[in-house]
Amino acid sequence: MSKPAKASQPFKISAKSPLKIALVEDQPKVRDNWSQLINSFPDLSCVCICKTGEEALRLIPEVKPDAVLMDIFLPRMSGIECTSRLKALVPEVRIIILTAMNDEELVFMALEAGADGYLLKRTKPADLRAALLDVLNGGAPMTSEIARRVVESFRLKAKTRDESLRLSAREEQILLLLAKGQSNKTIADNLEISVDTVCHHLKHVFEKMHVSSRTEAVVRYMASKTPATS
Amino acid sequence: MQTRRHFTRRRTSHFFSLKQTGRKCPTAFLKMTRAVAATFALFFSLATVWSQSAPVLPAPPGMFKNTNVDDPAEPVKDSLTERGSHNFSDMGAWIWETNTFDRQTVRFWKSFEIPDDTTVTRARLRITADNEYILYLDGRELGRDAEWRHLYEYDITDLLSPGNHVLAVEVYNSSREAGFMFGLRVGLSSGKTLAVKSDTSWLIVPADVSGWEKKTEPADSWRPATFESAFGSGPWGTMDYIDLVPPLEPLNIPFWQTGWFEVALVSICVFVSMFSLILASQVLLHRKEKFLLHQERARIARDIHDDLGTRVTQLVLQGEVAQSELPSGSRTRGQLERISEEAREALRAMDEILWAINPRRDTLHEFATFVCGHAQTFLKATPIQCVLDVEPAMSTIAFDLPFRRSLLLAVKEALNNAAKHSGATELQLQIRRQGDGLTVVVQDNGRGFDPAQAKSERNGLANMNQRLNEVGGKCILSSQPGNGCRVEFYIPFTQMRRRPWWSNWYFGGRLTKMPPAPDAGKK
């Protein structure tokens, strides 16, 4: 598990050291446009461009960017698989899944694999920047559908996992309210807590989800590597 | 091949005698003979096949065995003295073909006529041959045997009716002398007697004529038989024994053995099996069609996603890049922004289309997910707070395209109305199963209206009703001025459940014309 100190601290953007962004995208035009859009913000810089998941696994651990924008459909190794492997290699990197179409099933799979957030490719550049900063601050987007799925998946895993990977009562409460379509603010009002606390709880949910998926991913990754090397 | 036998021999000791049955109902026999003849003529080819496959028929006796099938070792024999019938005056002469050689088969043919105005009181037929014979009357075999020292006597009283008759005898000579002798004495009700004897008026049928025993007219090429020797003279001498062939009587064919019945049965079987085959193939076709439809939908979804989606996304990005390169406030930049926004709208529309046509989304769960997502995104731009109330366990229930599409459009209409007219601060979207149907409730806390007055001006309400009617559901709207508005959509599951596969075929277009019936069966 990565250091909670860094994760809990809000991410400060300084003009001197722009955020390092890596891009994994197989289509050349989309790749060029995205890197151009990212570089058009003074506080963001595209430091690494990968064409395939395999290339990402090779380059990103060395470059150590702050965030990775990962296309969900990649040739051979999918973005979801790449995410889970990358998280196993570099747990502290933030991965944001890019999808062309809104498909919450895929998004949930990506989140389970360790992604920290997702963006539609058609997102406006300004929104992109805001979403990036959100994710880096631990505030992953949580739609009602995703919240419902998260609750379901934790309920399924509850019997086989140790206590630390279960949702607390409060976390589940918040998720269920999210599933009902309530916004973070309404939830905070209802539960008489601050919006920050709600976000904090949600961040914990994501961490638990990632940890559980990460251990799985490591096991899977090791299992897939062993026969090839021996 | 053995033709089917319509007559059988019965031993007098086992069954009632010919006199009892034969005299009783001569007309019945007449009718039956005709009916059987007609059947035979029509279904001769079928019958020949059946005789091999139908175990209900008695197996024909072996070739040239003694006619007493039941007890071949002890033929029914009467000495001439016991029979008291020394009268051979009705016997003909021994006849044969001009040439005689070993292993020779000769076919004798003779027709005779029984006058129309009489009935047959008694018909006795005596026959023998050196070495083997098969006797046919009117094309049907009466019997066969192979002992020239015996005379075989047949009682064919029941088989003769007024009219023309054909006698046909196939004789086989195994070696040396050959001959065939025949005598038929028919007593008529007029008191007269008719005699048919073997003589040179018999014709010899060439070997290449097929179906010769059934021919009623001789051909020109048939030559007359040759006289060999008179009865009692020649190498054969007189007969010591007469083998009484048990009386021949019309076989009372039970109805299930009659040709018509069997034809009917076979046709019914054929019809039923063909019918089931057709139905089975329809089921297969239906499944295949459904499968293909799903595949095709999946393919279209994939194409839209992979090709169109990617390209329009690219368009959005290109537009954004172009904008970023222009100074803010420039006119072109605004235009580019509008282009990008249009393209985004197109992608949103595409999302919805993809959702609709993707067969993987054909479940209630997917429907609920999509409707909730849509409601949230849609209401985000309005001051209305969206509250969802979705039943958790509705994942696996199938919810086919026409239903979810109609329901989605109706819900969108309701959301639209709420956003435009209600002025509400909160909207509740409730999706749950109720009884045997699915209910979707859209309820706002807005200013409400009087449904009676509003109906005419709000086209959306009629639209919602129509959409639900199309799939056999209903739409209930309740609102009071100042008290919010509640729209309830209900679709019974019975409408969703596919009708049994045959009902579409059976009811055809009838159901589809009835207003409440949806086009569910076609899907």
Boltz contact constraints between the chains, C-beta under 6 A:
constraints:
  - contact:
      token1: [A, 29]
      token2: [B, 314]
      max_distance: 6.0
  - contact:
      token1: [A, 30]
      token2: [B, 314]
      max_distance: 6.0
  - contact:
      token1: [A, 33]
      token2: [B, 317]
      max_distance: 6.0
  - contact:
      token1: [A, 33]
      token2: [B, 321]
      max_distance: 6.0
  - contact:
      token1: [A, 36]
      token2: [B, 321]
      max_distance: 6.0
  - contact:
      token1: [A, 37]
      token2: [B, 320]
      max_distance: 6.0
  - contact:
      token1: [A, 40]
      token2: [B, 324]
      max_distance: 6.0
  - contact:
      token1: [A, 100]
      token2: [B, 309]
      max_distance: 6.0
  - contact:
      token1: [A, 100]
      token2: [B, 310]
      max_distance: 6.0
  - contact:
      token1: [A, 100]
      token2: [B, 313]
      max_distance: 6.0
  - contact:
      token1: [A, 101]
      token2: [B, 305]
      max_distance: 6.0
  - contact:
      token1: [A, 101]
      token2: [B, 309]
      max_distance: 6.0
  - contact:
      token1: [A, 101]
      token2: [B, 351]
      max_distance: 6.0
  - contact:
      token1: [A, 102]
      token2: [B, 351]
      max_distance: 6.0
  - contact:
      token1: [A, 121]
      token2: [B, 313]
      max_distance: 6.0
  - contact:
      token1: [A, 122]
      token2: [B, 313]
      max_distance: 6.0
  - contact:
      token1: [A, 122]
      token2: [B, 316]
      max_distance: 6.0
  - contact:
      token1: [A, 122]
      token2: [B, 344]
      max_distance: 6.0
  - contact:
      token1: [A, 122]
      token2: [B, 347]
      max_distance: 6.0
  - contact:
      token1: [A, 125]
      token2: [B, 320]
      max_distance: 6.0
  - contact:
      token1: [A, 144]
      token2: [B, 372]
      max_distance: 6.0
  - contact:
      token1: [A, 144]
      token2: [B, 388]
      max_distance: 6.0
  - contact:
      token1: [A, 145]
      token2: [B, 369]
      max_distance: 6.0
  - contact:
      token1: [A, 145]
      token2: [B, 373]
      max_distance: 6.0
  - contact:
      token1: [A, 180]
      token2: [B, 388]
      max_distance: 6.0
  - contact:
      token1: [A, 181]
      token2: [B, 376]
      max_distance: 6.0
  - contact:
      token1: [A, 181]
      token2: [B, 386]
      max_distance: 6.0
  - contact:
      token1: [A, 181]
      token2: [B, 387]
      max_distance: 6.0
  - contact:
      token1: [A, 181]
      token2: [B, 388]
      max_distance: 6.0
